[in-house]
Amino acid sequence: MDQKTLRTGTNLAVDSPSLLADIAETARFGGTAKGGICRLALTLQDRQVRDWLGTQAAALGGVLTVDSMGNQFIRLPGSDPSLPPLVMGSHLDTQPTGGKYDGIYGVLAGLSVLRALQRSGYRMRHPVELVNWTNEEGSRFAPAMFSSGVFAGAITELQAYEIRDVDGISFGQALEEIGYRGDEPCGQHPVRAYFELHIEQGPVLEKEGTTIGAVTGVQAMRWFDLRLNGQEAHAGTTPRAMRRDALLTAAHIMIMIDEIAQSHGEDTRATVGIIHVQPGSTNVVPGEVQMSLDLRHPDDDVIAAVEECIRKEAARQAEQQGIAFSMKRIWKSPAVHFDPACVELVRRAASQTGQTCRDIVSGAGHDAAYMGHICPTAMIFIPCRNGLSHNEAEHAEAGDIVAGANVLLHAVMAADAHFDPV
Ligand SMILES: [Zn+2]
């Protein structure tokens, strides 16, 4: 490489074979028969992939730090040690029937960026870091993303440690058990700016034939725990008029939730994903139902109105049918608007690397949403087949995978010049 290229770095690119090989290799940890991954947070499989990442860090000559929430940071030094690092990252945990790309892609692409910088001899002023956030998915320990939430000061570590999985194991205990409760207090790690690369998990980019999404923000999200209490009774002898069937009321409420969502415009998303019925017997009228509700909308005011409407209508429905009803909000994430300067760096990196690009709002939650509260943040999306995610068939094309990684590389390099100018 000549001196001019070294200085400007315009020709720098990630090594695509090793990025694609890393995706295939890490898919072994928790790999499923259907070609997906089951790698719930803080399981043996999660520990294996973390250990793998640690090995890669060492091979790269990077400095590995683990914080008290188990978040892993890999650091390459910059030429000015007084500057805080530019951080790239995502997560390596998956849903129970997850794919090979959600989260994993962002971490492995970040690793390929570190390697490209290291091997080219291109010298950044800021240190550059890669982070693997713990328990992004929230499928073993709910809610989602609480390790970046603790990092950003939105949740206390004490609260997080007490969260339990379905077997009653606490997050704190599980973290100790896999040996990833690190020394550095979570949140004390400096960050100058944060970039997260991810598959879109929706159909927009693929449908349009656009390779890069410059993500301008994340829609507002709220999670709820709904409980209905009626009365268990004999299915054969209890007449219709005397029944207090909690599941039947839950069914009415689910339909009503869908109608309310529809009436608030097509950007509204309302999903009931979990239902537990007691006692769960063929010949017993269900006495108790617990169900989840996930609400999303790009606008904070609209999501608040939808919540209000559901509360009122569900309570009315339950009362009419003699069912005790409660709706507890267990998590809330306001709409996030990413840093305009960082989003612009992504758009320019796309143009510089010859990729088509459009602005997009994230429909899914990401660790970047919490990071956006504490530092300049942006995200980069690439298409995924049929917009499918949280599914073992999740797929991204090799060309898009490499293109996204190169946009990440050039956005971070541009951020090095943009922040703390000399
Ligand atoms: Zn993800």
Residues whose N, C-alpha, C, O or C-beta is under 5 A from the ligand:
A	BS01	ZN	D102 G103
